[in-house]
Amino acid sequence: MLDNQPQIPQNVEVIWKEDVAHIAAHYQQKLAKHGVDSPKSLGGRGEAPDFTFFDHLLSGVSLPDEYSVLDIGCGATTLPQYLREQFPDQKLAHYLGIDLVPEFIEASVLAYPESNFITADFMDRDFTVERSDLVIANGVLVSRVRHYEEYVEAFLRKMIETSSGVIAFNLITDVDPDSPNYANHVDVGRTTFFPREDLEKLLARLPLQSVNVTDHRSFPDATDTFVWGAVGGLSCLSG
Ligand SMILES: C[S@@+](CC[C@H](N)C(=O)[O-])C[C@H]1O[C@@H](n2cnc3c(N)ncnc32)[C@H](O)[C@@H]1O
């Protein structure tokens, strides 16, 4: 157990709801400081959007001629533009972005008026949607909640239930213990990490047909692990 909390309480969903509210407040503080146009409001370290995360996340994924996307934790939303540029021969037929933070959703609606957005917690029992070809969560599972390992597993299982093709997500799997960026990584809402060996055990438990795992040292003090997995029998993957 990562948290040294041996038992999962029956009310874990209530605990996660409280902790997710901390995550939202954390991003709202960043928003107030940096403004919605700065990637720093989303925890980025530079002033320009970093599309290399999507490159790593979607490397080897192929999509059907017309495809749908659920973008969990869309933030200020950059994925549709990226997808249209990287997959010019396929049509992004339906995009739904969801995020905890209403200010991000308001900015996203202005940027992509033709797309669909909802302010919602993906883990909320009441949040249900039709399956999408690609269900993606970039930078979403790196925030600490209590019973973090179980939260990640429950989140990924819900992603699988919501996908008819591929799920894609990333985790931080190793950090420099001396880095100030991760000094408080066990505090709720803080950026945290999920050890690589625990991720491998988790992936083996999940109902995925195949998985693709890539490590990348995105920053000098941390390793990101990018995962995509094929769901069900009608996968649309190459690679
Ligand atoms: C690091 S940002 C990434 C934003 C975007 N995916 C990108 O690549 O630019 C993480 C986002 O996930 C959102 N988030 C975290 N947990 C969530 C949840 N349970 N449901 C919906 N959104 C969530 C946060 O509010 C935040 O906007």
The ligand as a MOL file (V3000), in Angstrom:
LIG
                    3D

  0  0  0     0  0            999 V3000
M  V30 BEGIN CTAB
M  V30 COUNTS 27 29 0 0 0
M  V30 BEGIN ATOM
M  V30 1 C -2.4430 18.7240 -15.4080 0
M  V30 2 S -4.0620 19.1980 -15.8810 0 CHG=1
M  V30 3 C -4.0710 18.5120 -17.5340 0
M  V30 4 C -5.0110 19.2010 -18.4790 0
M  V30 5 C -5.0930 18.6060 -19.8860 0
M  V30 6 N -5.4240 17.1910 -19.8550 0
M  V30 7 C -3.8450 18.8420 -20.6800 0
M  V30 8 O -3.2610 17.8740 -21.1510 0
M  V30 9 O -3.4620 20.0080 -20.8640 0 CHG=-1
M  V30 10 C -5.1330 18.0530 -15.0020 0
M  V30 11 C -6.6070 18.4210 -15.0760 0
M  V30 12 O -7.3680 17.2990 -14.6170 0
M  V30 13 C -8.5000 17.7730 -13.9280 0
M  V30 14 N -8.9980 16.6800 -13.0750 0
M  V30 15 C -8.3410 16.0740 -12.0560 0
M  V30 16 N -9.0980 15.1070 -11.5230 0
M  V30 17 C -10.2690 15.0800 -12.2230 0
M  V30 18 C -11.4780 14.3030 -12.1330 0
M  V30 19 N -11.6370 13.3690 -11.1890 0
M  V30 20 N -12.4660 14.5480 -13.0130 0
M  V30 21 C -12.3360 15.5290 -13.9520 0
M  V30 22 N -11.2240 16.2970 -14.0720 0
M  V30 23 C -10.2060 16.0780 -13.2120 0
M  V30 24 C -7.9730 18.9880 -13.1730 0
M  V30 25 O -8.9990 19.8680 -12.7990 0
M  V30 26 C -7.0000 19.6040 -14.1990 0
M  V30 27 O -7.6370 20.5780 -15.0010 0
M  V30 END ATOM
M  V30 BEGIN BOND
M  V30 1 1 1 2
M  V30 2 1 2 3
M  V30 3 1 2 10
M  V30 4 1 3 4
M  V30 5 1 4 5
M  V30 6 1 5 6
M  V30 7 1 5 7
M  V30 8 2 7 8
M  V30 9 1 7 9
M  V30 10 1 10 11
M  V30 11 1 11 12
M  V30 12 1 11 26
M  V30 13 1 12 13
M  V30 14 1 13 14
M  V30 15 1 13 24
M  V30 16 1 14 15
M  V30 17 1 14 23
M  V30 18 2 15 16
M  V30 19 1 16 17
M  V30 20 1 17 18
M  V30 21 2 17 23
M  V30 22 1 18 19
M  V30 23 2 18 20
M  V30 24 1 20 21
M  V30 25 2 21 22
M  V30 26 1 22 23
M  V30 27 1 24 25
M  V30 28 1 24 26
M  V30 29 1 26 27
M  V30 END BOND
M  V30 END CTAB
M  END
